[in-house]
Amino acid sequence: MGDIAKNLGQRIRQYRCDARMSQEELAFKASISPSHLGQIERAVKHPTVDTVEKIAAALDVSVTELFSDGKASLSQSNPTVEKINTLLASMTEDEQKDILRIIRIFKGFRQTQSNR
């Protein structure tokens, strides 16, 4: 379980840093203590499922994203992904973040539609 906890902590830290949030900000948004978040990021403590859900929601990512390294789905050549990457490369970081938000909204909408 050590590797899972370590990888989870690293991904939480990466998403937090990408969002330019301090540990205190993320902890507040997730309704946990900053020290507990720090221990999770360092893999000193193993979070409960509820805590992982709170952290994911505070980071605006899915629980799956926190446990996924993202390599499996993109390892094979995909022309659509390559076109998207080309377009993203020409955008500013703020524009890329806007596109990411749109993708997450769209993904959530599609999941809602498929659950009907």
N, C-alpha and C positions, 0 to 999 in steps of 0.2 A: 504494500500500500504506500510505501514511501515515495516511489516514483510518481504515482498518481497524484499524491498530495503536493509533491514538489512541482510537477508540471502544472497543476491547477493553480498553485500560488503564483508561478511565473506568468501564466496567462492572465490572471486577475491583475497583477502588477502591470503587465504590458497594456491591457485595455485601459487601466486607470491612467497610466502615463499618456497613452494616446489621446485620452479625453482631457488631459491636462488637469487632472484632479489630484489633490493631496489625499493622503490616507484619511485624514480627518474629514474631508469633504465626502469621500466615498462612504466612510463609516456612518456618517450622519444620514446620508441618503438611504443607506441600507439598514438603518436602525440597529447598528451594532457598535461596540466600542472600538475606538481607533487601535487600542492595543490588541484586541482580538483579531482585527483585520491584519495587523502587522504579523501576528503569529501565523495566520493562515497563509499570507504571502511568503513567509519563510518556511512553511510546512512544519512548523512547530506544533500547531494544533490542526486537527482534522475537522472541517466544518460539517454541520448537519446539512441534510438536504434542504431544509427550510432556509438556512443561512446562505447556501449557494444560490437558491432562488432569489433571495433578497439582494444579494450582490449582483447577480445577473440583471435583475430589474433596474437596479441603481446605475448600472453601466449601460443600460439599454441594449443588452445582447441576450441571446437565448442561453439557457443552461448548456445546451449542446455545443454552442460556440466556445464556452469556457473549457469544455472537455475535449474539443477537437483541435488538432494541430493545423487543420485546413489544407494539408498536403494531399490527402487521398483523392479528393474530387478534382484537383487541378493537375495531378501528376500526368494524366494522359493529355495528348494534344486535343484542344477543343477550339475550333475556329471562332466560335461566338465569344468565348472568354478572351481570346487573343485580340479580337476587335474591341472589346470593352476595355481591355488593358491599354491598347493603343490610344483610345479616346481619353481615358483617365490620365495617361502620362502627359497629355497636353494641357491639363487643367491645373488650376491652383489648388493648394491644399484645402482651402475653404470650399471650393467647388467639389472636390473629391468627397469631403465630409457631407456635403449636401446630397450628393448622389448616394452615399452609403445610407443616409437617413431614408431616402426615397426607397431604396432597395428593401430596407428593413420594414418600412410601412407596407410596401407591396407584398412582401413575403407574409407578413401578418394577415393582410387582407385575403391572400390566397388560402391561407390555412383556415381562416374563418369561413370562407366560401366552401371549402372542401368538407368542413364539419357539419354542413347543413344537410 
